Amino acid sequence: MQEPGSLYRQLRKERHLTLQQVADSENSVSFISKFEKGSSQISFNRMMHLLGKINFSVEEFLYLQGRDTIQPIKSTFMSHHPIYLTAPFMTPMVTLLNSLTGDSATSATLPRSIEQYDAKIHQLEDAGNLNWQHYLAILYQIQKVLIQNDASPAGDPKTAFTKLRQLSRPIVTYLYNIDNWSTFEILLFSISHFAMPLQTVHRLSKIAIKRTTSTETFPMMPQMRFELLFGLFSTYINFREMTWAKETLDSIVKLLEKDTDSNFAIMLRFYRGWYDYIDSNGSVGEEMMTDVAVMFKLLNLRQPADLISKIIPQIKRNQRDPEKSMIFLF
């Protein structure tokens, strides 16, 4: 991550401004010089004032500062719209999220054995009292249970889900206790909800939308809310909670009334086809899903088009044998 003073100096020079031109009674030439060299700290208010001198927003400054080192969120179908946030929890959590979506290229740093998972968990637990590290350790424990179950010839999904429910309890408690959710809570719920009891997921889904209303105009929040609801839909339909799956689609429609996005509107058609296919025991819905893949191809969005083409056969298998062919999308 580029040092703030170094980045500020770069931006100032790109605007052909001298130290004298950005200095004033708030920030002297001497202070700005020391700040740019990294030998002096700066308060948030003084930083905002300095950025105003070069006509640059705080949001853009933080984006540029973390862009090259912070791993963005790339959703299952919307990887062409990555989300960047300059927060210490972003790269560790997104790395784990990518492992769940099968993005091996961006999850290369993940542990490759149970022993490595244990070491990672202990490392996070010993890292300090930052609560995001504590919850990330829990997420790794959840991932470890999944890997152990998949690797075992005698793996029992019911036993695995019982363990997952127990592991997710601290996360559930945390989410219930936060009155105003930020992107961290949305991301945490998105990654962990499949490990929670379905009744709890359903209650928290209502809370998630209600408690993000104060930040709903934050540029990244609408996309994260859409992604969360699409992920919840996949969980509900895996367990054949059709009423909740339909309710989630209705919630997406309401969000689209506030935040119109053609890509998410197209994706809604895919999920409606998915719902219809499962609800009708495979009689209808396939054509609607296939249409979406065609639409994305026409928009030259090959990645979501190809992914949908791969998921449709999985949905067909899930319709025939739900317990052995679950599909969780994040």
LINHURA-V117027 format. One record per residue. N is the residue number from 0. RES is the residue in three letters. PHI is phi in degrees with one decimal (* if undefined). PSI is psi in degrees with one decimal (NA if undefined). D_CENTER is the distance of its C-alpha to the mean C-alpha in whole Angstrom. Layout:
[[N:RES:PHI:PSI:D_CENTER] [N:RES:PHI:PSI:D_CENTER]]
This chain:
[[0:MET:*:129.5:21] [1:GLN:-69.3:138.5:24] [2:GLU:-64.2:140.8:26] [3:PRO:-59.5:-38.4:26] [4:GLY:-64.9:-43.1:30] [5:SER:-63.2:-42.8:30] [6:LEU:-65.3:-42.0:27] [7:TYR:-61.3:-42.9:29] [8:ARG:-60.1:-42.5:32] [9:GLN:-60.8:-47.2:31] [10:LEU:-65.8:-39.2:30] [11:ARG:-62.1:-46.2:33] [12:LYS:-67.9:-34.6:35] [13:GLU:-64.3:-22.2:34] [14:ARG:-98.0:7.0:35] [15:HIS:57.1:43.0:38] [16:LEU:-110.2:138.9:39] [17:THR:-89.4:166.4:41] [18:LEU:-58.7:-38.8:40] [19:GLN:-63.2:-33.2:43] [20:GLN:-75.1:-27.0:41] [21:VAL:-98.9:-9.6:38] [22:ALA:-79.2:152.4:40] [23:ASP:-161.9:-163.6:41] [24:SER:-66.6:-22.2:42] [25:GLU:-79.0:-41.4:39] [26:ASN:-136.5:115.3:38] [27:SER:-78.7:165.6:41] [28:VAL:-58.9:-43.3:42] [29:SER:-62.7:-44.0:42] [30:PHE:-65.2:-45.5:39] [31:ILE:-62.1:-39.9:37] [32:SER:-61.2:-45.6:38] [33:LYS:-64.8:-40.0:37] [34:PHE:-61.4:-44.8:34] [35:GLU:-65.1:-30.1:33] [36:LYS:-85.2:-6.5:35] [37:GLY:83.7:12.4:33] [38:SER:-100.1:6.0:36] [39:SER:-146.1:137.5:35] [40:GLN:-84.4:162.4:32] [41:ILE:-137.7:143.5:31] [42:SER:-78.4:162.4:30] [43:PHE:-63.1:-41.7:27] [44:ASN:-63.8:-41.8:30] [45:ARG:-68.0:-34.4:32] [46:MET:-64.3:-45.0:29] [47:MET:-59.6:-40.6:28] [48:HIS:-63.7:-43.1:32] [49:LEU:-63.6:-41.4:32] [50:LEU:-64.7:-35.0:29] [51:GLY:-62.1:-29.5:31] [52:LYS:-67.9:-23.7:34] [53:ILE:-112.4:12.7:32] [54:ASN:57.4:49.3:31] [55:PHE:-130.2:136.1:27] [56:SER:-82.3:154.4:24] [57:VAL:-61.6:-40.8:22] [58:GLU:-61.2:-44.8:19] [59:GLU:-66.7:-37.7:20] [60:PHE:-62.7:-47.1:22] [61:LEU:-64.9:-37.1:19] [62:TYR:-60.9:-49.3:17] [63:LEU:-64.3:-36.0:20] [64:GLN:-64.6:-36.8:20] [65:GLY:-106.2:-4.3:17] [66:ARG:-57.1:-40.9:16] [67:ASP:-84.6:-11.1:18] [68:THR:-121.2:-20.7:17] [69:ILE:-94.9:128.1:13] [70:GLN:-77.2:127.1:11] [71:PRO:-80.1:160.6:9] [72:ILE:-79.2:124.0:5] [73:LYS:-119.3:108.4:7] [74:SER:-73.0:169.6:7] [75:THR:-55.5:-47.6:10] [76:PHE:-108.4:-10.1:12] [77:MET:-120.4:41.0:11] [78:SER:-66.1:-15.3:11] [79:HIS:-79.3:-3.4:14] [80:HIS:-122.8:66.5:12] [81:PRO:-66.9:150.5:10] [82:ILE:-109.6:122.9:8] [83:TYR:-107.0:130.6:10] [84:LEU:-136.9:131.7:11] [85:THR:-88.4:81.2:14] [86:ALA:-140.0:145.8:13] [87:PRO:-63.0:-23.7:14] [88:PHE:-82.1:-13.2:11] [89:MET:-61.0:-59.4:9] [90:THR:-61.4:-46.0:11] [91:PRO:-60.4:-41.5:12] [92:MET:-74.0:-38.5:8] [93:VAL:-69.1:-33.7:7] [94:THR:-58.9:-44.4:10] [95:LEU:-67.9:-41.2:10] [96:LEU:-59.0:-42.3:7] [97:ASN:-64.5:-30.6:9] [98:SER:-66.8:-33.4:12] [99:LEU:-74.0:-28.0:11] [100:THR:-90.5:0.8:11] [101:GLY:81.8:16.7:14] [102:ASP:-84.9:83.6:13] [103:SER:-67.1:-27.4:16] [104:ALA:-65.4:-34.5:17] [105:THR:-101.4:4.8:14] [106:SER:-118.4:27.4:14] [107:ALA:-65.2:-22.4:18] [108:THR:-87.4:1.5:18] [109:LEU:-71.1:152.3:17] [110:PRO:-59.8:148.0:20] [111:ARG:-110.0:2.1:23] [112:SER:-149.1:166.0:25] [113:ILE:-62.2:-38.7:25] [114:GLU:-62.1:-39.8:27] [115:GLN:-67.4:-35.8:24] [116:TYR:-64.3:-43.5:22] [117:ASP:-60.3:-42.3:24] [118:ALA:-64.8:-40.4:25] [119:LYS:-64.5:-42.1:21] [120:ILE:-63.1:-45.6:21] [121:HIS:-64.3:-38.3:24] [122:GLN:-61.2:-44.0:23] [123:LEU:-68.4:-40.5:20] [124:GLU:-68.1:-29.2:22] [125:ASP:-91.5:-2.0:25] [126:ALA:-71.7:-20.4:23] [127:GLY:143.3:-162.9:24] [128:ASN:-102.6:15.9:23] [129:LEU:-69.3:122.6:20] [130:ASN:-69.0:-24.3:18] [131:TRP:-64.7:-32.4:14] [132:GLN:-67.7:-38.1:16] [133:HIS:-61.9:-45.1:18] [134:TYR:-73.5:-31.4:15] [135:LEU:-65.8:-37.9:13] [136:ALA:-60.4:-39.8:17] [137:ILE:-64.2:-41.3:17] [138:LEU:-62.0:-37.4:14] [139:TYR:-67.9:-35.0:16] [140:GLN:-63.9:-39.8:19] [141:ILE:-63.4:-44.6:17] [142:GLN:-61.8:-38.4:16] [143:LYS:-62.1:-42.6:20] [144:VAL:-61.3:-42.3:21] [145:LEU:-62.9:-43.2:20] [146:ILE:-65.9:-42.8:21] [147:GLN:-61.4:-42.1:24] [148:ASN:-67.1:-41.9:25] [149:ASP:-67.4:-33.4:24] [150:ALA:-80.1:-18.6:27] [151:SER:-88.7:128.8:29] [152:PRO:-60.4:-27.5:32] [153:ALA:-99.7:21.2:32] [154:GLY:-58.4:132.5:29] [155:ASP:-118.0:111.1:28] [156:PRO:-57.6:-37.1:25] [157:LYS:-64.5:-43.0:27] [158:THR:-65.0:-41.1:27] [159:ALA:-62.5:-44.2:24] [160:PHE:-67.0:-31.1:22] [161:THR:-62.6:-42.6:25] [162:LYS:-65.5:-40.2:24] [163:LEU:-63.2:-40.8:20] [164:ARG:-59.6:-41.8:21] [165:GLN:-67.4:-42.6:23] [166:LEU:-65.5:-33.4:20] [167:SER:-79.8:-7.4:18] [168:ARG:-57.0:-45.3:20] [169:PRO:-61.4:-34.0:19] [170:ILE:-67.8:-42.5:16] [171:VAL:-59.6:-47.0:17] [172:THR:-59.7:-44.3:20] [173:TYR:-59.8:-48.3:18] [174:LEU:-64.2:-38.5:16] [175:TYR:-62.4:-32.8:19] [176:ASN:-86.0:-9.0:20] [177:ILE:-91.2:120.0:18] [178:ASP:-79.5:-27.7:20] [179:ASN:-133.4:99.8:17] [180:TRP:-73.1:140.9:14] [181:SER:-108.4:-172.2:12] [182:THR:-62.2:-28.8:8] [183:PHE:-62.6:-47.0:9] [184:GLU:-65.9:-39.4:10] [185:ILE:-62.4:-45.0:7] [186:LEU:-64.9:-43.4:5] [187:LEU:-61.5:-45.0:8] [188:PHE:-65.8:-40.8:9] [189:SER:-59.6:-41.8:7] [190:ILE:-76.5:-33.9:7] [191:SER:-103.1:-9.5:11] [192:HIS:-62.1:-30.7:12] [193:PHE:-66.0:-16.8:14] [194:ALA:-89.7:-4.8:16] [195:MET:-96.1:159.2:17] [196:PRO:-60.1:143.3:21] [197:LEU:-61.1:-37.6:20] [198:GLN:-60.7:-40.4:22] [199:THR:-65.8:-42.8:20] [200:VAL:-58.7:-44.5:17] [201:HIS:-62.4:-42.9:19] [202:ARG:-66.5:-43.1:20] [203:LEU:-68.3:-27.4:16] [204:SER:-64.4:-37.6:15] [205:LYS:-66.2:-43.8:18] [206:ILE:-63.1:-40.4:17] [207:ALA:-58.6:-44.4:14] [208:ILE:-71.9:-42.5:15] [209:LYS:-64.7:-40.9:18] [210:ARG:-88.7:8.6:17] [211:THR:-115.2:11.6:15] [212:THR:-65.8:-32.2:18] [213:SER:-71.3:-19.3:19] [214:THR:-115.8:16.1:16] [215:GLU:-66.8:-19.5:15] [216:THR:-92.6:-3.2:17] [217:PHE:-62.6:130.4:15] [218:PRO:-48.7:-38.3:14] [219:MET:-84.1:-21.1:10] [220:MET:-63.8:-44.4:10] [221:PRO:-56.0:-44.4:12] [222:GLN:-63.1:-41.0:9] [223:MET:-67.7:-34.3:6] [224:ARG:-68.0:-42.9:9] [225:PHE:-59.2:-47.9:11] [226:GLU:-60.3:-41.2:8] [227:LEU:-60.6:-47.8:8] [228:LEU:-65.2:-39.7:12] [229:PHE:-62.6:-39.6:12] [230:GLY:-65.6:-41.2:10] [231:LEU:-63.2:-38.5:13] [232:PHE:-56.9:-45.8:16] [233:SER:-62.6:-35.0:15] [234:THR:-68.7:-46.8:16] [235:TYR:-60.0:-43.7:19] [236:ILE:-74.1:-27.4:20] [237:ASN:-59.0:-39.9:20] [238:PHE:-97.2:12.2:23] [239:ARG:59.8:35.3:24] [240:GLU:-87.7:75.7:24] [241:MET:-67.5:-34.2:25] [242:THR:-63.0:-44.4:25] [243:TRP:-70.2:-34.9:22] [244:ALA:-62.9:-44.6:20] [245:LYS:-65.3:-40.6:23] [246:GLU:-60.1:-38.4:22] [247:THR:-66.7:-40.3:18] [248:LEU:-62.2:-38.8:19] [249:ASP:-64.7:-36.6:21] [250:SER:-65.1:-37.7:19] [251:ILE:-64.3:-40.3:17] [252:VAL:-59.4:-43.1:20] [253:LYS:-64.0:-39.4:21] [254:LEU:-65.7:-37.1:18] [255:LEU:-65.9:-25.8:19] [256:GLU:-67.2:-29.4:22] [257:LYS:-90.5:-41.5:21] [258:ASP:-124.8:82.2:18] [259:THR:-66.7:124.8:20] [260:ASP:-143.0:116.8:18] [261:SER:-62.6:-35.7:20] [262:ASN:-65.4:-42.1:17] [263:PHE:-72.0:-30.9:16] [264:ALA:-64.3:-39.7:19] [265:ILE:-66.2:-42.3:20] [266:MET:-63.3:-34.7:17] [267:LEU:-59.1:-37.4:18] [268:ARG:-63.1:-40.2:22] [269:PHE:-61.2:-47.1:20] [270:TYR:-68.0:-31.6:19] [271:ARG:-66.1:-39.5:22] [272:GLY:-63.3:-40.6:24] [273:TRP:-59.4:-47.5:22] [274:TYR:-59.4:-48.3:23] [275:ASP:-62.1:-38.4:27] [276:TYR:-63.6:-44.6:27] [277:ILE:-71.5:-42.4:26] [278:ASP:-66.1:-29.6:28] [279:SER:-98.6:9.8:31] [280:ASN:57.5:37.7:31] [281:GLY:89.2:6.5:31] [282:SER:-77.3:-39.5:33] [283:VAL:-135.3:166.2:31] [284:GLY:111.3:-28.3:28] [285:GLU:-64.2:-40.6:28] [286:GLU:-63.5:-38.0:29] [287:MET:-64.3:-42.0:27] [288:MET:-64.7:-43.6:24] [289:THR:-64.6:-36.4:26] [290:ASP:-58.0:-37.3:27] [291:VAL:-66.1:-40.4:23] [292:ALA:-60.5:-40.0:23] [293:VAL:-64.8:-42.9:26] [294:MET:-59.2:-44.8:25] [295:PHE:-64.8:-36.1:22] [296:LYS:-64.0:-41.1:25] [297:LEU:-64.7:-29.6:27] [298:LEU:-85.4:4.1:24] [299:ASN:63.4:31.6:24] [300:LEU:-105.8:82.1:20] [301:ARG:-69.1:-37.0:21] [302:GLN:-61.0:-52.8:18] [303:PRO:-66.4:-32.8:17] [304:ALA:-63.1:-46.6:21] [305:ASP:-66.5:-37.7:21] [306:LEU:-66.0:-42.0:18] [307:ILE:-62.5:-40.4:19] [308:SER:-61.6:-31.4:23] [309:LYS:-79.4:-32.2:22] [310:ILE:-76.7:-31.8:20] [311:ILE:-55.7:-46.2:23] [312:PRO:-62.0:-33.4:25] [313:GLN:-66.2:-37.9:23] [314:ILE:-64.3:-38.3:23] [315:LYS:-64.0:-42.0:27] [316:ARG:-65.7:-39.4:27] [317:ASN:-63.7:-36.1:25] [318:GLN:-64.6:-37.0:27] [319:ARG:-78.2:-37.3:30] [320:ASP:-143.3:82.6:29] [321:PRO:-58.7:-39.4:26] [322:GLU:-70.7:-28.3:26] [323:LYS:-99.6:-6.6:26] [324:SER:-136.1:52.7:24] [325:MET:-74.7:146.8:20] [326:ILE:-127.2:111.5:17] [327:PHE:-108.6:122.9:14] [328:LEU:-112.3:138.4:11] [329:PHE:-120.6:NA:8]]
